[in-house]
């Protein structure tokens, strides 16, 4: 994985992903947004996390975007596309990205607990992705921090009372 300077194209598309993450925040979803663009730099998919809304553990922003892009392109192979996501992909999403044959993944905030971007270009699979991390890292992290700070405050006000 490479950390890159915030070049104009990457900043533009990550800003679009951040817009989706903000929408997720407003809907009570973990604020992760994602866009997929094709080789002509045309927007193919723009989504965000929907795990809470759909009650689906696989409804991560990346998974939703890949499903939409495959539908739009009428091809499960996302050749020539670039995926932009505000948080480093998890292992599930990284596996799906490899299977989709997407050539490039760009993400904002690093996820030290669940991030699996190194999996994307490990060389252990029949496909590898070029990975760029840290694009608009600050705004991506801040949105996530704000969400979880708000969520912790809501839980304190409600009283935990949850059984696990």
VENZIDA-V192935 format. One record per residue. N is the residue number from 1. PSI is psi in whole degrees, -180 to 180 (NA if undefined). BURIAL is + if it has 24 or more other ideal C-beta (glycine too) atoms within 12 Angstrom, else -. Layout:
N & PSI & BURIAL
N & PSI & BURIAL
This chain:
1 & 139 & +
2 & 139 & -
3 & 130 & -
4 & 161 & -
5 & 157 & -
6 & 82 & -
7 & 164 & -
8 & -48 & -
9 & -47 & -
10 & -40 & +
11 & -43 & +
12 & -51 & -
13 & -34 & +
14 & -32 & +
15 & -40 & +
16 & -42 & +
17 & -39 & +
18 & -36 & +
19 & -42 & +
20 & -40 & +
21 & -39 & +
22 & -40 & +
23 & -41 & +
24 & -45 & +
25 & -49 & +
26 & -24 & -
27 & 5 & -
28 & 14 & -
29 & 153 & +
30 & 126 & +
31 & 81 & +
32 & 125 & +
33 & 158 & +
34 & 141 & +
35 & 152 & +
36 & 131 & +
37 & 150 & +
38 & -178 & +
39 & -19 & -
40 & 6 & -
41 & 33 & -
42 & 139 & -
43 & 126 & +
44 & -37 & +
45 & 143 & +
46 & 118 & +
47 & -179 & +
48 & 172 & +
49 & 139 & +
50 & 23 & +
51 & -44 & +
52 & -47 & -
53 & -43 & -
54 & -10 & -
55 & 50 & -
56 & 115 & -
57 & -16 & -
58 & 3 & -
59 & 47 & +
60 & 158 & +
61 & -43 & +
62 & -42 & +
63 & -43 & +
64 & -41 & +
65 & -42 & +
66 & -40 & +
67 & -46 & +
68 & -44 & +
69 & -43 & +
70 & -38 & +
71 & -46 & -
72 & -45 & -
73 & -10 & +
74 & 42 & -
75 & 129 & -
76 & -18 & -
77 & 117 & -
78 & 47 & +
79 & 138 & -
80 & 0 & -
81 & 160 & +
82 & 133 & +
83 & 129 & +
84 & 128 & +
85 & 145 & +
86 & -15 & +
87 & 141 & +
88 & 131 & +
89 & 146 & +
90 & 179 & +
91 & -41 & -
92 & -49 & +
93 & -38 & +
94 & -42 & +
95 & -44 & +
96 & -36 & +
97 & -41 & +
98 & -46 & +
99 & -30 & -
100 & -11 & +
101 & 23 & +
102 & 132 & +
103 & -24 & +
104 & 137 & +
105 & 129 & +
106 & 129 & +
107 & 163 & +
108 & -84 & +
109 & 142 & +
110 & 145 & +
111 & 98 & +
112 & -22 & -
113 & -44 & -
114 & -4 & -
115 & 138 & +
116 & 33 & +
117 & -31 & +
118 & -25 & -
119 & -32 & +
120 & -29 & +
121 & 34 & +
122 & -22 & -
123 & 2 & -
124 & -4 & -
125 & 171 & -
126 & -7 & -
127 & 143 & +
128 & 154 & -
129 & 143 & +
130 & 127 & -
131 & 132 & +
132 & 125 & +
133 & 155 & +
134 & 11 & +
135 & 122 & +
136 & 39 & +
137 & -45 & +
138 & -56 & -
139 & -35 & +
140 & -44 & +
141 & -43 & +
142 & -41 & -
143 & -43 & +
144 & -45 & +
145 & -43 & -
146 & -42 & -
147 & -50 & +
148 & -31 & -
149 & -44 & -
150 & -43 & -
151 & -43 & -
152 & -40 & -
153 & -41 & -
154 & -42 & -
155 & -39 & -
156 & -42 & -
157 & -36 & -
158 & -21 & -
159 & 133 & -
160 & -71 & -
161 & 5 & -
162 & 143 & -
163 & 132 & -
164 & NA & -
